[in-house]
Amino acid sequence: MKWLLSKLGLLKQHKKTQGLKDDLSFFKTSLQANAISCQWLLRKPTQLLLRQSKGSALMIRIRDASGDGTVASKLVELSLKATQAQIEVPSASGQMLLELGYRTVGGDFITLEYSFIDLGPKKIVQPELTNWFSNESDNIHQDMYDLATKGRSLGGSEVMPLGR
């Protein structure tokens, strides 16, 4: 009898853990060759909310989290039925924050799950300074006027009356 009760108890525990699995969500990310692989599962109530909200969209937002003042980000819109995605790596180095969330009708982004990916120390390449005025024409004002008028006479001081 004890054996039977223990088996029934295990069945009861299995039903509880199954209900718990339906209430869990996760967001896993991994780095592949030049891409970030994402897998997720949303709780049933969240899925229902997204389906019922007209105009909302499931999205992954990628932001630079290196702490150097960079505000670069990328948004990828997803199907509500999707559970995985491959996203091209937006940067070759630095810390990336990946957020699984949704955009509301008003345009706000609500984060549901998030993950960090470390792409190594951030490499900042300084742009080569260019002297924009080194190739300036000797007659820049006339060239600009000709570009603006496209060769048409505007009837201003450039028109000399006949007979003078």
C-alpha positions in Angstrom: 0.0 0.0 0.0 2.9 2.4 0.8 4.3 1.7 -2.6 1.1 2.6 -4.3 0.8 5.8 -2.2 4.3 6.8 -3.0 3.7 6.3 -6.8 0.5 8.4 -6.5 2.5 11.0 -4.7 5.1 11.0 -7.5 2.3 11.4 -10.0 1.0 14.3 -8.1 4.5 16.0 -8.0 4.8 15.4 -11.7 1.6 17.3 -12.3 2.8 20.2 -10.1 6.2 20.4 -11.9 4.4 20.3 -15.3 2.3 23.3 -14.3 5.5 25.0 -13.1 7.2 24.4 -16.5 4.2 26.2 -18.2 4.8 29.2 -16.0 8.6 29.5 -16.7 10.3 31.6 -19.3 13.9 31.8 -20.5 16.2 33.6 -22.9 19.5 31.9 -23.9 22.1 33.4 -26.2 25.3 32.0 -27.7 27.9 33.4 -30.0 28.3 31.7 -33.4 30.5 32.7 -36.3 29.5 36.4 -37.0 26.1 35.8 -35.5 24.3 35.6 -32.1 22.0 32.6 -31.7 19.0 33.3 -29.5 16.5 30.8 -28.1 13.5 31.7 -25.8 10.3 30.5 -24.3 7.7 32.9 -23.0 5.2 32.2 -20.3 1.7 31.3 -21.5 0.1 34.5 -20.0 2.8 36.7 -21.7 2.1 34.9 -25.1 -1.6 35.6 -24.6 -1.0 39.2 -23.8 1.1 39.7 -26.9 -1.5 38.0 -29.1 -4.3 40.1 -27.7 -2.5 43.5 -27.9 -3.1 44.9 -31.4 -0.1 46.7 -32.8 2.5 45.3 -30.3 5.5 43.4 -31.6 7.9 40.9 -30.1 11.5 42.2 -30.5 15.1 41.6 -29.7 17.0 44.8 -28.8 20.8 44.7 -28.9 22.7 47.5 -27.1 26.3 48.3 -26.5 26.9 47.8 -22.7 30.7 48.5 -22.7 30.3 51.5 -20.5 32.3 53.8 -22.8 29.4 56.1 -23.6 28.4 54.4 -26.8 24.7 54.3 -27.4 24.6 52.1 -30.5 21.6 49.7 -30.6 19.8 47.4 -33.0 16.2 46.2 -33.1 15.0 43.0 -34.7 11.3 42.4 -35.0 10.2 38.8 -34.6 7.1 36.6 -35.2 5.0 36.0 -32.1 5.3 32.3 -32.8 9.1 32.3 -33.1 11.2 30.7 -30.4 14.7 31.2 -31.9 16.6 33.7 -34.1 20.0 34.2 -35.6 21.2 37.9 -35.5 24.2 39.3 -37.2 26.8 40.6 -34.7 26.5 44.4 -34.7 30.0 44.9 -33.4 33.2 42.9 -33.4 34.1 43.7 -29.8 32.7 44.9 -26.4 29.9 43.9 -24.1 26.4 43.5 -25.7 23.1 43.5 -23.8 20.4 41.5 -25.6 16.8 42.1 -24.5 13.8 40.0 -25.5 10.8 42.2 -25.1 7.9 43.8 -27.0 7.1 47.2 -28.4 3.8 48.6 -27.2 1.3 50.5 -29.4 2.7 53.7 -28.0 6.3 52.8 -29.0 7.7 51.9 -25.6 9.9 48.9 -25.2 9.1 46.5 -22.4 11.9 44.0 -21.5 10.8 40.5 -20.7 14.2 38.7 -20.5 17.8 39.7 -21.1 21.3 38.3 -21.6 24.8 39.7 -21.9 27.4 38.6 -24.5 31.1 39.5 -24.1 32.8 40.0 -27.4 36.1 40.8 -25.8 37.8 44.1 -25.1 36.3 47.0 -27.1 38.6 48.2 -29.9 38.0 51.8 -30.8 39.4 52.8 -34.2 40.1 56.6 -34.4 39.0 58.0 -37.7 41.7 59.7 -39.8 41.3 63.4 -39.6 40.5 64.9 -43.0 41.1 68.5 -44.0 37.9 69.2 -45.8 39.1 72.6 -47.1 42.3 71.4 -48.8 40.6 70.8 -52.1 38.6 74.1 -52.1 38.3 75.9 -55.4 40.0 79.3 -55.9 36.7 80.6 -57.1 34.4 78.8 -54.5 31.8 81.6 -54.3 31.2 81.6 -58.1 31.1 77.8 -58.1 28.5 77.7 -55.3 26.4 80.4 -57.1 26.5 78.4 -60.4 25.4 75.2 -58.5 22.6 77.1 -56.8 21.2 78.7 -60.0 22.0 75.8 -62.2 23.0 78.2 -65.0 19.8 80.2 -64.9 19.7 83.9 -64.6 17.7 85.0 -61.5 17.2 88.6 -62.7 19.2 90.1 -60.0 22.5 92.1 -60.2 23.9 89.7 -62.7 21.6 91.0 -65.4 22.9 94.2 -67.1 20.2 96.3 -68.9 20.6 96.6 -72.7 22.0 99.9 -73.9 24.5 100.7 -71.1 
